């Protein structure tokens, strides 16, 4: 399996996993976030498929996922959205974080090996996208792990999620 096939499969697996998380979520805001993340994985798949066909002609559109996630958490705070979570939820969210971390590292490694500068830059952008997804999942894990998620929302510090 070449790196493009591997990356495309990785993105398909990510999409499927996020759609499962969305389907299992009892919190509407989290369901929306997981659906957005699944949609982002589809975009990544399409970029990699494009990159595979035409190495220098692929492009990755700017994403607004972080801004949207922040807005969802603000809405959840305003609506005082609180739910009880099971240990399996937290475990699944941690797994999503780990998957995003591995994806980020994969793209960083492949960028270091890329011969063409355009390919390298695109892979680094994908790594940056995966880093943002890591941060989103990290915050969801923190949200769910708290005994009273509503209190976390009131004190959430999203400054470290800003685009860089």
C-alpha positions in Angstrom: 0.0 0.0 0.0 1.5 3.4 -1.0 1.4 6.4 1.3 -1.6 7.9 -0.6 -3.6 4.8 -0.2 -2.7 4.6 3.5 -3.6 8.2 4.1 -6.9 7.9 2.2 -7.8 4.8 4.3 -6.8 6.6 7.5 -9.1 9.5 6.6 -12.0 7.1 5.7 -11.5 5.4 9.0 -11.5 8.7 10.8 -14.7 9.8 9.1 -16.4 6.5 10.0 -15.3 6.8 13.6 -16.5 10.4 14.0 -19.9 9.5 12.4 -20.2 6.6 15.0 -19.4 9.1 17.8 -22.0 11.5 16.4 -24.6 8.7 16.2 -23.9 7.7 19.8 -23.7 11.1 21.4 -26.5 12.2 23.7 -25.4 15.8 23.6 -26.5 17.7 20.5 -23.5 20.0 20.5 -21.1 17.1 20.6 -23.0 15.4 17.9 -22.6 18.5 15.7 -18.9 18.7 16.4 -18.3 15.0 15.6 -20.3 15.4 12.3 -18.1 18.5 11.4 -15.0 16.5 12.2 -16.2 13.6 10.0 -16.9 16.1 7.2 -13.3 17.4 7.6 -11.9 13.9 7.2 -13.9 13.6 3.9 -12.2 16.9 2.7 -8.8 15.5 3.7 -9.5 12.3 1.8 -10.4 14.3 -1.3 -7.2 16.4 -1.1 -5.1 13.3 -0.8 -6.9 11.6 -3.7 -6.3 14.8 -5.7 -2.6 14.9 -4.6 -2.3 11.2 -5.7 -3.5 12.0 -9.2 -1.8 15.4 -9.7 1.0 15.8 -7.2 1.4 19.6 -7.5 -2.2 20.6 -8.2 -3.9 19.6 -4.9 -5.1 22.3 -2.5 -6.7 22.4 0.9 -9.3 25.0 1.6 -9.2 27.0 4.8 -11.3 25.5 7.5 -13.5 27.2 10.0 -13.9 24.1 12.2 -12.3 25.7 15.3 -14.4 28.8 15.1 -17.5 26.6 14.7 -16.5 24.4 17.6 -16.0 27.4 19.8 -19.4 28.7 18.9 -21.0 25.4 19.6 -19.5 25.3 23.1 -20.7 28.9 23.7 -24.2 27.8 22.7 -23.9 24.8 25.0 -23.0 27.1 27.8 -25.9 29.4 27.1 -28.3 26.5 27.0 -26.7 24.9 30.1 -26.3 21.7 28.1 -25.2 19.1 30.5 -25.3 15.3 30.2 -24.0 12.4 32.0 -21.3 10.5 30.3 -20.2 6.9 30.6 -16.7 5.6 30.9 -17.0 4.2 27.4 -17.7 7.8 26.0 -14.5 9.1 27.6 -12.6 6.1 26.3 -13.9 6.7 22.7 -13.0 10.4 22.9 -9.5 9.6 24.1 -9.2 7.1 21.2 -10.2 9.9 18.8 -7.5 12.1 20.3 -4.9 9.4 19.8 -6.0 8.8 16.2 -5.7 12.5 15.4 -2.3 12.6 17.1 -1.1 9.7 15.0 -2.5 11.3 11.8 -0.6 14.5 12.6 2.6 12.6 13.1 2.1 10.7 9.9 1.7 13.9 7.8 4.6 15.5 9.5 6.8 12.5 8.8 5.7 12.3 5.1 6.2 16.0 4.7 9.8 15.6 5.9 10.3 13.0 3.2 8.5 14.9 0.4 10.6 15.8 -2.6 8.4 18.5 -4.1 7.9 21.7 -2.0 4.2 21.9 -2.9 3.6 18.4 -1.7 5.5 19.1 1.5 3.5 22.2 2.2 0.2 20.5 1.6 1.2 17.6 4.0 2.2 20.2 6.6 -1.2 21.8 6.2 -2.8 18.5 6.7 -0.7 18.0 9.8 -1.9 21.4 11.1 -5.5 20.4 10.5 -4.9 17.2 12.5 -3.3 19.2 15.3 -6.5 21.4 15.5 -8.5 18.2 15.6 -6.3 17.0 18.5 -7.0 20.2 20.4 -10.7 19.9 19.8 -10.7 16.3 21.1 -8.4 17.3 24.0 -11.0 19.8 25.1 -13.9 17.4 24.6 -12.0 14.9 26.8 -11.5 17.6 29.5 -15.2 18.5 29.2 -16.4 15.0 29.6 -13.9 14.1 32.4 -15.1 16.9 34.6 -17.6 15.9 37.3 -19.8 18.8 36.3 -19.4 19.6 32.6 -21.4 22.8 32.9 -18.8 24.3 35.2 -16.1 23.6 32.7 -18.1 25.4 30.0 -18.3 28.5 32.1 -14.5 28.4 32.6 -13.4 27.1 29.2 -10.3 28.6 27.9 -10.3 28.2 24.1 -7.3 30.6 23.5 -5.0 27.6 22.7 -7.3 26.5 19.9 -6.7 29.7 17.9 -5.4 29.2 14.3 -1.7 29.5 14.0 
